[in-house]
Amino acid sequence: MTKSIEEMWKQGFVNESQLTAPKVNDLYNRKSENLVDKLQRMFAINIKAIIIGALIMLVVFSLIGAPLLGLYICLLLTPLVLMARKELAKSHRISKGQSSFEYLTNFDNWLKGSIKSYAFYYKFFYPLFFIGMATQGMVSKAGGKVISVLMEKMPTDILIFGQPYYLIIATALMTAVIAYFAEALYKFDLNSVYGRQFKKLDELIEDMKTLRS
């Protein structure tokens, strides 16, 4: 009796050493490697995009008279680039000599650990980024005009760092809000770029689990 495709998949993955369904196993291996390769290429492109973006911001902010802000953002992004390069290198060290299921599972574990590390970093990155932008806004000419208008509408003798106290309090509260939602912001940004591929990875692993059960 001819075996069904599902039986062939299942038999092949339960005991790959016997390769009772070599073509199906090979197809699954290629499907797994293609997905991982695509994610690794996307990660590598993202690293290059961050480096190029940081350099562009440095040039642009320098041209508009805010070189310190450009340099500050570059310094904030430097640890992110170093972390990303290190994490990407880790992913390439995952052995491909295992079964497709074990390879994908190990890759998924690495991915979850990597995302956790990035989420921790972004809890500092987003608030610090906002503080840099807010500070630049306060010391800029345009910001100075806005603050002058505020002082006319809401005069006060209480100044903190040369700024009206309510402006500093508002900045501090906004920084706290951004810090609180930093992880959610990071995951929203992450899923907007990689969400589709992550979903494919989860589906592939679930398929393998079903076939092995």
N, C-alpha and C positions, 0 to 999 in steps of 0.2 A: 504494500500500500504506500502511495506517495505521501510523504510527510508534509504537513502544513508549514507555511512560512514561520508561524509563531513557534511551532515545535522545533524547527531548525535553529531559530534564534536562541531559544531557551537552551537547547541541548549544547549549542556552541559555546554559550557563555558560562554554563554550569561547569564545563570542563574544557577549557580552551586548549589544554595540552593535547587532547585527542583530536581537536579540530574536526569534529564531526560535521561542521558546517563551515568550512574554511572561507567560502566566498562571502557568506553572511558576516562572519567575524571580521574579515578584511574590510568589508563595507563599513562596519561599525567602527573599526579602528580609524579608518580614513575620515569618517564623519566626526569622530571625537577630535582627532588631530587638527582637522580643518577649523573646527570651532575654536579650539585653544589657540591655534596659530593666528586666527583672525583677531581674537581678543588681545593677544600679545602685540600684534601689529598696531592695533588701536591704542594700546597703552604707550607704545613707543612714539607714535605720532603725537599723542597728547603731551608727552614730555617735551618734544621739540616745539610744540605749539606754545607751551608755557614759557620756554626759554625765549622764543622769538617775541611772544607777547610782552614779556618783561622788558626786553630790549627796546621794543617799540614804545612802550609806556615811558621808559627812561628818556628817550629822545623827545617824545611829544611833550612830556612835562617840563623838560629842560627848555624847549622852545617857547612854552607859554609862561616861563619864569618860575617854575616850581621844580627845579632839579632835585631838591632834597626829598620831595614826595616821590619822585621817580626812583631815586636811589633807595628810599625806604621800602617801596613796594618790591624792588628787586631783592632786597635783603630778606623780606618776608617770604618771597617765592623760592629763594635758594634752598632752604631746608626741604621744601616740598619736592623740588627737582631731585635732590640727593636721595630723599626717601623713595621717590618713584623709581629711580634708577636701581636702587638696592632691591626693591621689591620685585621689579621686573627680572633682575638677574636671578632672584630666588625661583621665580616661576620657570625659568629655563633649566634650572637644575633638577626639576621634578623628572624622575626617571620615566622614559617612555617604554622601558622594557617590561613593564607590568601589563596586566590585562587592561583592556579599554576601561572597564568599570573602575578598577583601582586607580588608574591614571587620572580619570576624570574626577573621582572622589578626592584624591589628593590635591588636584588643581583647585577644586571647589573649596576645600579646607584652607588652602593657601589664600584663595581669593577673599574668603570671609575674614581671615586674620588680617589681611592687607587692608580691607575696607575699615576694619575696627581701628587700625593704626591711623589711617587717614582721618577718620572721624574725630579722633582725639586731637590730632594736629589742627583741624579746622575749627575746633572750639576756641583756639587762640588766634588763628589766622583771621577769621571774619571780624571779631571785635577789634583786633589791632589794625586791620585794614580800615575799618570805619573810623577809628580814632585818628589815623593818619589823614584821611580825607576831611574829617571834621576840623582838625587842627589847621590844615591848609586853607580850608574855607574861611576860618576865622581870621587868619593873618593876611589873606589876599585882599586886594583893593575892593573887589566886588563884595566880599564878605564884610569888610569894614563898613561899607555903605549900608548894608543890611543891618548890621549891629547898631549903627548910628540911628537908623530909623527906629529900631527896637527901643533904644535908650530914650528916644523922644516920646514914644508911646508908653513905655514902662520904665520911667526913670528910677534909678536906685544908686545908692552909695556903696552898696556891697559888691565888691569886685573880687573875683578869683582868677588868678593868672591874668589880670588886666581885663577880664571879660565880665559882663553882668552875671551874677550868681545863677540866675534862672537858666541862662544859656548853658552854663557848665552842668547844672543839674539835669537839664534836658538831654545833653550829650551823654552824661553818665547813665541815665535811665535807658536811652536808646542802645548804648553799648551793652548794658545788661540784658536787654531783650534779644539783641543779636547773639550774644553768648549763649543764651538759653535755647535759642532755636538753631544754633550753629550746626548741630548734627543733622537736624531735619533739612536744613538748607543744603548741606553737603550731599545728603542722600537724594534729594530732589535733583540736584545738578548731575549727580552720578547716574541716576536712572534715565535722565533725559538724553544722555549720551550712550550709555551701555545697557539700558534696561532691556532692549530687545534681545541682545546677545545673552544677557544673564538669564532671561526667560528660556531661551533655547537650551542653555546649559542645564537648568533645573529640569526641563522636560526630558532631555537626553538621559540624565541620571535616573529619573523616575522610570523611564522606559526600561532601562537596564535592570533596575531593581525588580520590576514586574516580570521581566523575562527570566531572571535568575531565581525567582520565588517558585 
